[in-house]
Amino acid sequence: MSLADYKGVFIFAEQVDHKFSGIAFELIGKAHDLAADLNTEVTAVVLGSGIKDMADELAAYGADKVIVVDDPALEIYRTEPYAHALASVINEYKPEIMLVGATAIGRDLGPRVSARVKTGLTADCTSLEIGDFPINPVEGKEQKHNQLLMTRPAFGGNTIATIACPDNRPQMATVRPGVMQKLEKKDGAKAEVIEYNPGFTPNNMYYEVLEVVKSVSSTVDIQAADILVSGGRGVGSPENFAILDDLADAIGGTVACSRAVVDNGWKPKELQVGQTGKTVRPKVYFAIGISGAIQHAAGMEESDLIIAINKDETAPIFDIAHIGLVGDLNKIVPELTKQIREYKAAKAN
């Protein structure tokens, strides 16, 4: 393998039913940062059937090039044809970096593709940057430059690991949704569109999808919320989350929680914020009864405004909060809710 043959930052633009997942645009945004450091271009790869008209949307969010693999075999996600398609694109166009979203599809697809193209994969990354590896010079060992440094939680979220792939290409990572920021959409932007089809021959690893059953979840998507009212162990009980529900209702927000709350069975996993939950970036984040351990902070510290309420003035959450209130949440939260409702009522009149 000649590493010099590999150029460009590629992202897998996941789509289902002709609608892109939000992670596709987040990956393009991060790819732009990486490509700027490497003086190269951003290429989005989209797989599916009847998708040729979707390239313009990827261009609007910043893709310089779009590789389209359009074939009936890709109409519904199936592991074998999708892995064959993406691995073929990598072998043909030789990207230096290949990013995939850490979604249900991406977690299935990424490892299989990395094995086929004989490279490594760092899963569930929360940070990506270009730098030197080893990060700190080691006597007697070459320090390689312009490497993709991939950071992810390890050992159940109790530590952070930074990983590189200096001897193989592409450098591959799956990236946690909600971590990276997408670029502002530019309507009318155009990208170079490349149509590519490696051909598909069904084998004994192909399976047939007999029926697609779509269920509607009753749980809201906390990653899409502008305002999150998040509670921790300090809330005290599942019943006491009612005061957080009231605050969320008053302010037009969504209730979320910490890992301790999920572990206690008070709230479902879908509402968990943190390294082992979801990474969020709302405009306003209320951290109520949350100590602010590193595992939780990593999932919400990029919020625009963080408001912490905790009776322990030494809680780590105050180190990252923009506004901190020390006191009994059972008194503060209801009073805050009352003041918000009164303000809205007065404003309406």
GIGI-V603846 format. One record per helix or strand of 3 or more residues. SS is the DSSP state (@ for helix, = for strand). FROM is the first residue (numbers start at 1). TO is the last residue. Records with the same first field share a line. If there is no record, write none. Layout:
SS->FROM-TO / FROM-TO
//
This chain:
@->3-5 / 22-38 / 52-60 / 72-74 / 79-93 / 104-116 / 222-224 / 233-235 / 239-251 / 259-263 / 269-271 / 294-297 / 317-320 / 329-348
=->9-12 / 42-48 / 65-70 / 97-101 / 121-133 / 144-154 / 159-163 / 171-175 / 192-195 / 227-231 / 254-257 / 284-288 / 305-310 / 323-326
//
